[in-house]
Amino acid sequence: MAKMLIGGELVDSVSKDTYEVRNPATGAVVDTAPKGNEKDVLQAIQAAETAFKEWSDVTAEDRGNALMSACELIKKNSGEIAQLLTQEQGKTLFEAGLEIHHLVHGLEFYAGLASKVRGAHVPLPQKGAYGMVVRQPIGICGGIVPWNFPLTLMGTKLGPALAAGNTIIIKPASTTPLATVRAIELIQQATFGEGKAQKQMTKGAVNVVTGPGSTVGEEILRNPRIRRIAFTGSTPVGRHVMEVAGREIKRVTLELGGSDPMIVMEDANLDMAVKMADIGRFFNCGQMCLGVKRLFLHESVAEKFVGGLVEILKKKTVGNGMSKETRMGPIHIESQRQEVEEQVEDAKSRGAKTIFGGERAKGGDLDKGYFYLPTLLSDVPDDARVTKEEVFGPALPVYTFKTIDEAIEKSNASEFGLGSSIWTRNLVYANKAIDKLQAGNVWVNSLHYGYDELPFGGVKSSGVGREHGPEALDYYLEPKGVVIVNV
Ligand code: NDP
């Protein structure tokens, strides 16, 4: 049975309640996890508060060294963690490996930044006086993580939080606690310093409490001792997070849903664009916040583009992520599969045509899991759910356009504004897209991918604040104005 990690110890929930974690590919129980509640969060808060006194006092360089050591431990155990991730989440082993690689890369990025934090010296109008801006850790942070990328989205919170000298409590999604607990157990074992001076990371600097959003999540949001909330998840829950955490005037960042447009102009490198549309939509079975969710094709290249994409989809083996042959795993939970099905059916009922897929993947072992075929839809009207809503699964609506202005206008006609891309070799088109697309990220001739080096986040209903990049550190540091007068 899996445990939680509080104050450096692997523990059961106070209530001793547990719940089953199931494999979305087979329905089989992978393991059980502690069903935590408010009491477990209170214990984690106590541990994180005690740890903060020590961890915030560790030199920035040693905090970075500890994060680097954590990365080494994760790399050494990546095979075991990948298996856990595939079994609880459904993604292929290849995708799980990439996720662990991304987690490590992100943690290494913040390990490097820990000792590079800068303040400021400010001349003041008063004679003999100057100001300083010092940047201090905030205290205990709460990181609430969804099920689509349990590890990387945990790392985008834990990395900058620890580098800045904060302590953190992570709440994974109920359905994906296992790889997270194992990775955090390893992170807690990280060391810094050499020889006799070597120390282990302060116990309680990282904690993980498993259990439902309605109890564990709520306590993290409302408890005033947690000063900073980093949330990744759906837009409706994000609204709730802001309301509840706002009552305690917490610092909140929200990474929410998206409906990224991909615009393909008449002069694009079509071969490359087709490959990236496939990865951008169908990687992780389409369960990505950023990803190609609406495909806009210039009418002169639409037929060729769709033909190329269909050829790729024909070869995409859907199945259990543990099999080497599998190229796309199941949707993570049954309710999410139903949601995608209903969105696709809604589009069909409004006149959309199915170019590929459009139904469950069936037969043999596939009937045990939540499988769905990669799906392409054309002739999709503006009022279809797949146009207006986020599609969090392997279905892609395809639209055509005549001019760049039309493509940008349609792209912006969404409540979301997370990612976007344009495929062109024309600088005027590219600059127009960079300037006019309402999104936190614009990729030009590039995959929808969240680089650790660049700020990542959304506008409109896609969220507030940024993760990734040096910018994310700002959300974990409190600037303090200081005045010094020579008397
Ligand atoms: P949810 O919003 O349902 O859940 C996200 C997390 O919030 C889970 O840990 C969940 O716990 C928790 N939670 C649920 N209710 C509460 C509550 N009342 N208080 C506190 N925490 C709560 O999202 P999904 O897990 O379904 O993830 C999919 C969504 O995440 C998609 O919309 C996707 O676009 C978005 N996402 C955004 C990203 C971004 O960076 N912008 C990246 C990845 C995903 P529990 O599991 O126990 O319910």
Boltz pocket constraint, residues with backbone or C-beta under 6 A from the ligand:
constraints:
  - pocket:
      binder: B
      contacts: [[A, 144], [A, 145], [A, 146], [A, 147], [A, 148], [A, 149], [A, 153], [A, 171], [A, 172], [A, 173], [A, 174], [A, 175], [A, 211], [A, 212], [A, 213], [A, 214], [A, 216], [A, 217], [A, 218], [A, 221], [A, 232], [A, 233], [A, 234], [A, 235], [A, 237], [A, 238], [A, 240], [A, 254], [A, 255], [A, 256], [A, 257], [A, 258], [A, 288], [A, 289], [A, 290], [A, 390], [A, 392], [A, 418], [A, 458], [A, 462], [A, 463]]
      max_distance: 6.0
